[in-house]
């Protein structure tokens, strides 16, 4: 599920994940395929439903019977860089000092405290969106 996105999130009061059920919360997330290889061909119909029980930390994952538009080919193309917890902390510190996102990204690349991730550093838009998200928390 490397190229996927959460398209729906709902909370239910009655758990359907646990063996006995119960009156505690369960969260449903629907995850759809966003692979560039699939989207070049058409709209991919693959959907995963992930049910998470908050009481027992149990997951149930369902997938529909539709195949990927790309068939059995591997997902190609560059994957987005992931913003790690260490990067989030750095972005939050810089953003509190009113440093613009472009300078935050530049400083992050030059910082010796942050190791370069496997997928590389995030893009400017990822840093901007992360700063906006962290401001709201």
TORZAMAR-441424 format. One record per residue: residue number from 0; residue in one letter; y, x, z of N, C-alpha, C in turn. Coordinates in pm, whole numbers. Atoms other than C-alpha are relative to their C-alpha. Example, Ala and Ser with C-alpha at 12.3 -4.5 7.8 and 13.67 -1.06 7.14 Angstrom:
ATOM_n_res_n_Y_n_X_n_Z_ca_Y_ca_X_ca_Z_c_Y_c_X_c_Z
ATOM_0_A_-119_89_0_-450_1230_780_120_90_0;
ATOM_1_S_-119_-82_-6_-106_1367_714_109_-77_73;
% end
This chain:
ATOM_n_res_n_Y_n_X_n_Z_ca_Y_ca_X_ca_Z_c_Y_c_X_c_Z
ATOM_0_X_-119_82_0_0_0_0_125_87_0;
ATOM_1_X_-114_-91_0_237_285_-79_122_-62_-68;
ATOM_2_X_-110_62_73_448_80_-322_-2_-150_29;
ATOM_3_X_2_141_-38_489_-248_-137_121_-30_86;
ATOM_4_X_-114_42_-80_753_-449_42_-34_-130_71;
ATOM_5_X_18_124_-75_754_-719_309_92_-104_-60;
ATOM_6_X_-80_105_62_867_-1041_142_16_-122_89;
ATOM_7_X_-8_116_-90_809_-1289_427_-47_43_138;
ATOM_8_X_43_-26_-137_790_-1266_805_19_-128_79;
ATOM_9_X_-8_120_-82_707_-1562_1029_-73_23_132;
ATOM_10_X_64_-5_-131_618_-1602_1395_-60_-137_30;
ATOM_11_X_68_122_-41_369_-1860_1522_-24_5_150;
ATOM_12_X_23_7_-144_318_-1980_1881_-147_6_37;
ATOM_13_X_143_2_-28_-59_-2027_1859_-67_111_-80;
ATOM_14_X_64_-116_63_-266_-1717_1786_-126_-42_-75;
ATOM_15_X_120_24_80_-525_-1735_1509_-77_130_-22;
ATOM_16_X_62_-131_19_-618_-1365_1528_-105_27_107;
ATOM_17_X_93_-24_-111_-784_-1346_1870_-124_-87_-13;
ATOM_18_X_125_75_5_-1142_-1465_1916_15_-137_64;
ATOM_19_X_-15_127_-71_-1051_-1735_2167_128_-73_-36;
ATOM_20_X_-130_60_28_-708_-1807_2024_88_12_123;
ATOM_21_X_-84_-3_-118_-434_-1869_2273_142_-41_-32;
ATOM_22_X_-139_41_14_-76_-1970_2331_92_121_11;
ATOM_23_X_-90_-114_8_81_-1636_2252_36_23_-146;
ATOM_24_X_-58_-13_133_274_-1518_1950_-87_82_-94;
ATOM_25_X_62_-76_108_127_-1401_1623_104_7_-112;
ATOM_26_X_-98_-20_107_338_-1260_1339_-73_15_-133;
ATOM_27_X_56_-12_135_256_-1307_971_101_73_-87;
ATOM_28_X_-84_-69_98_393_-1065_714_-70_-7_-134;
ATOM_29_X_55_-2_136_340_-1110_341_58_120_-71;
ATOM_30_X_-39_-125_64_347_-783_155_-39_-9_-147;
ATOM_31_X_26_8_143_377_-775_-223_9_139_-63;
ATOM_32_X_2_-127_73_317_-494_-471_135_19_-71;
ATOM_33_X_-125_-34_69_637_-324_-591_-15_129_-79;
ATOM_34_X_28_-123_73_472_-42_-784_75_2_-133;
ATOM_35_X_-71_-14_127_678_87_-1076_-97_-12_-116;
ATOM_36_X_100_9_106_358_117_-1281_-33_-145_-30;
ATOM_37_X_28_143_20_285_-254_-1228_122_-72_-58;
ATOM_38_X_-119_73_45_645_-370_-1279_39_34_-143;
ATOM_39_X_-25_-31_141_666_-189_-1614_-79_-92_-92;
ATOM_40_X_87_87_81_386_-417_-1739_37_-147_19;
ATOM_41_X_-32_140_-31_484_-744_-1567_11_-18_150;
ATOM_42_X_-8_30_-142_496_-918_-1230_-140_9_60;
ATOM_43_X_130_-19_-64_209_-804_-1008_-24_-113_100;
ATOM_44_X_32_116_-83_35_-1092_-830_-71_37_130;
ATOM_45_X_71_-41_-121_-122_-886_-550_87_-27_123;
ATOM_46_X_-69_30_-125_-22_-1014_-204_-95_26_116;
ATOM_47_X_76_-20_-123_-145_-894_133_63_-86_107;
ATOM_48_X_-49_73_-117_-115_-1119_440_-47_76_122;
ATOM_49_X_32_-77_-119_-100_-924_763_38_-84_122;
ATOM_50_X_-22_76_-122_-140_-1119_1088_-14_96_118;
ATOM_51_X_-1_-89_-115_-50_-928_1406_10_-80_128;
ATOM_52_X_0_66_-130_-138_-1056_1753_78_86_98;
ATOM_53_X_-83_-77_-93_122_-951_2011_-70_25_133;
ATOM_54_X_66_-14_-130_-108_-997_2312_-110_105_-1;
ATOM_55_X_115_-91_0_-414_-798_2205_16_117_-97;
ATOM_56_X_-25_-107_97_-259_-564_1944_-111_4_-106;
ATOM_57_X_104_14_101_-511_-692_1687_64_-42_-132;
ATOM_58_X_-50_32_133_-449_-712_1312_-110_-63_-82;
ATOM_59_X_89_55_101_-610_-925_1044_74_11_-133;
ATOM_60_X_-64_-19_130_-538_-838_681_-81_-74_-106;
ATOM_61_X_62_72_112_-612_-1069_388_69_46_-128;
ATOM_62_X_-58_-31_131_-560_-990_21_-52_-104_-99;
ATOM_63_X_45_99_99_-572_-1233_-270_-91_66_-103;
ATOM_64_X_99_-50_95_-822_-1198_-554_61_54_-129;
ATOM_65_X_-64_-50_121_-567_-1101_-818_-2_153_-1;
ATOM_66_X_-5_-145_14_-585_-747_-949_141_45_-32;
ATOM_67_X_-130_-57_36_-291_-517_-1004_21_-12_-151;
ATOM_68_X_-33_2_142_-111_-541_-1338_-40_132_-66;
ATOM_69_X_32_-132_56_-179_-170_-1384_-151_22_-12;
ATOM_70_X_145_-14_5_-554_-227_-1348_-47_100_103;
ATOM_71_X_56_-98_-93_-745_61_-1193_79_131_2;
ATOM_72_X_-83_-121_1_-474_319_-1265_61_23_137;
ATOM_73_X_-66_-35_-125_-326_501_-970_149_-32_-11;
ATOM_74_X_-143_24_-5_28_423_-864_71_131_-37;
ATOM_75_X_-69_-120_47_253_668_-1048_147_-5_38;
ATOM_76_X_-143_-5_-21_610_774_-1019_35_55_137;
ATOM_77_X_-43_-55_-129_813_922_-738_9_-110_106;
ATOM_78_X_-10_93_-111_790_751_-402_127_30_79;
ATOM_79_X_-121_-18_-78_1093_697_-183_-28_89_121;
ATOM_80_X_10_-81_-121_1153_944_95_7_-91_121;
ATOM_81_X_2_78_-123_1090_814_445_100_60_98;
ATOM_82_X_-94_-47_-101_1363_836_707_-75_3_133;
ATOM_83_X_76_-18_-123_1193_976_1016_86_-34_122;
ATOM_84_X_-72_30_-125_1287_904_1379_103_109_30;
ATOM_85_X_-92_-113_-21_1447_1249_1399_124_-16_-90;
ATOM_86_X_-112_22_92_1661_1167_1093_87_-116_48;
ATOM_87_X_-76_115_-50_1761_829_1240_90_41_116;
ATOM_88_X_-79_-48_-114_1877_1000_1558_120_82_-50;
ATOM_89_X_-107_-83_58_2080_1251_1351_105_-88_-68;
ATOM_90_X_-92_90_70_2232_974_1135_84_-78_100;
ATOM_91_X_-72_76_-101_2325_770_1443_106_86_69;
ATOM_92_X_-96_-90_-64_2493_1070_1611_120_26_-91;
ATOM_93_X_-108_-30_95_2693_1152_1298_85_-125_-28;
ATOM_94_X_-71_124_30_2783_787_1231_92_-40_115;
ATOM_95_X_-86_31_-116_2920_745_1585_128_81_-2;
ATOM_96_X_-120_-85_13_3165_1026_1503_78_-32_-128;
ATOM_97_X_-67_47_122_3275_837_1186_-12_98_-116;
ATOM_98_X_26_-90_112_3124_1092_949_-51_-85_-117;
ATOM_99_X_47_79_114_3080_943_597_-144_35_-38;
ATOM_100_X_142_-21_34_2722_903_468_-28_122_-87;
ATOM_101_X_21_-115_88_2763_1170_200_-2_130_79;
ATOM_102_X_-1_-120_-84_2852_1432_461_-118_1_97;
ATOM_103_X_119_8_-86_2571_1307_688_-120_55_-75;
ATOM_104_X_112_-46_81_2322_1365_407_7_151_-24;
ATOM_105_X_-19_-144_23_2466_1708_330_-31_80_126;
ATOM_106_X_26_-68_-127_2457_1808_697_-148_-5_37;
ATOM_107_X_142_14_-30_2103_1678_732_-83_100_-79;
ATOM_108_X_72_-96_84_1985_1895_443_18_143_50;
ATOM_109_X_-28_-136_-47_2149_2203_594_-44_25_143;
ATOM_110_X_36_-13_-141_2037_2135_951_-135_69_16;
ATOM_111_X_126_-69_-27_1771_2366_1089_-88_-81_94;
ATOM_112_X_77_84_-93_1664_2099_1341_-93_-96_-72;
ATOM_113_X_78_98_75_1530_1866_1072_-83_71_-106;
ATOM_114_X_90_-59_98_1226_1984_881_-4_-88_-124;
ATOM_115_X_4_77_124_1205_1881_516_-130_-80_-7;
ATOM_116_X_119_83_8_966_1585_484_-78_24_-128;
ATOM_117_X_86_-19_117_678_1580_234_60_-61_-125;
ATOM_118_X_-58_69_116_857_1334_6_145_40_-25;
ATOM_119_X_-137_-45_19_1189_1515_35_97_-78_88;
ATOM_120_X_-104_66_-79_1517_1404_186_33_-136_-61;
ATOM_121_X_-36_132_52_1636_1043_154_120_7_-93;
ATOM_122_X_-114_8_91_1888_937_-108_125_-42_78;
ATOM_123_X_-126_39_-63_2252_864_-33_-2_-148_37;
ATOM_124_X_5_144_-31_2189_488_-52_-90_-28_119;
ATOM_125_X_87_17_-116_1903_519_198_72_38_129;
ATOM_126_X_-75_-43_-118_2127_709_441_108_-104_34;
ATOM_127_X_-103_102_-21_2406_452_395_-60_-125_63;
ATOM_128_X_64_120_-54_2171_159_456_-52_23_141;
ATOM_129_X_49_-33_-134_2018_333_758_115_-2_101;
ATOM_130_X_-116_-2_-89_2362_390_911_47_-142_30;
ATOM_131_X_-40_141_-20_2453_22_858_-98_-71_93;
ATOM_132_X_103_64_-81_2123_-89_1011_11_46_146;
ATOM_133_X_-7_-53_-136_2159_139_1314_127_-46_72;
ATOM_134_X_-123_52_-60_2516_14_1372_-22_-139_58;
ATOM_135_X_25_137_-44_2385_-342_1407_-87_-8_125;
ATOM_136_X_90_4_-117_2132_-248_1677_74_15_130;
% end
